[in-house]
Amino acid sequence: MDLSSVSSFVGSVLAISTPLLLVASLELLVQRSGVINLGVEGAMLIGAFTAYAVTLHTSNPLLGLLSAIALGSLVSIIFTIMTVYMKLDQIVVGVSISMASIGLTSYLYRLIAGYGPPPKIESTLSDIVSPTLKSIPIAGETIFQNPLTPISLALPIVSWLLLGRSVAGAMIKASGEDPGRACRLGVDVAMIRFILLTLEGAASGAAGGLLSIGYYGSFLENITAGRGYLAVALVILSSWSPSKLLSAVLIFGLAEVAQLRLQASGIIEIPYQLALSVPYILTLAILAISGGGKRAPRSLGSSEYEC
C-alpha cells in the first residue's frame, strides 16, 4: 500500500469521525454537568438543513456553516429552557425535539426541492480552507480537507484539560455530582449547564452542516441517520473519559471505512445490512472489554435539585 492510499484511508476515517467527535466531546462535558441531551440529533439535523438552504441560495458555505451553528445553538437553548429552567424530563424533551426536527426539516426541504432530484450546491466547506493548508503533504489530505476536522481532534484534549486541570472543570463536575450542594456553595449550576448546552448546540449544528455542505453537497431527509444518538451512547460507553471517547470514535471510523472498502472491492461478500452493523458491534465490544473507568455523574438525567 503506497503513501497516497494510506493518506486516503486516514482521510476517510477522519471524515467519518469528525461529526461524531464534534458532538460527543461537548456531550461529554454536558453529561459531566448532570444533563443528558438526546436533542443533539435534532440540532444536527436542523444544522444540516440550515447550512444547505443558506449555501444553496447564497453560494457561500461559510455563511451556511455560521447559520447552522446559530440554529443548532437555538435548538439547544430551547432544550435548556425546558429542562434546566422548567425542569422537564431530559429524555422526553430531547427525543421530542429530535423527532420534531425530522418532520420540520423534511417539510422545509420539500418546499425547496419538491419531489425531484435534490438541488446541488455550487461550493462546499472544502472551498473555504486555505490552499496552503491543503497542499501540506499528508496533513493536507487528511486533516485539512475541511475546517472542522482539526477542531474536532482538539476538542477531546481540551475537554481533558478542562475537567482535570481547571477550576471551571471542578465546577462542571460538582454540578453533575451534587448540584444542590454546589449551588449552596456558590456555583451557578443552571448557568454552567446553559453555557455547555449552548456550545454543544453550536457543535451539533456545525456537525450537521459538515454532512450537508461538506460531504454530500446536498440535503437528504434524516441525513444524520442517528449520529447524534450514537455520540451520546459513545460518551456513556467510554465511561465519560475524553481519551476513551477519542479512541472509541476513531475505532468506529476505522471500522466503518474498512467495511465499506472491503465490500466495494468484493473481498468480503456478506449481506450489506450485516456489514453496516460491524462498526457498531466492534466499537461496543472494545469498549466492553476495556471496561472500568468512571461511574456516571450522580445527578445525570435529573433536573431536580434544591439550592
Disulfide bonds with the S-S distance in Angstrom:
Cys183-Cys307 1.89
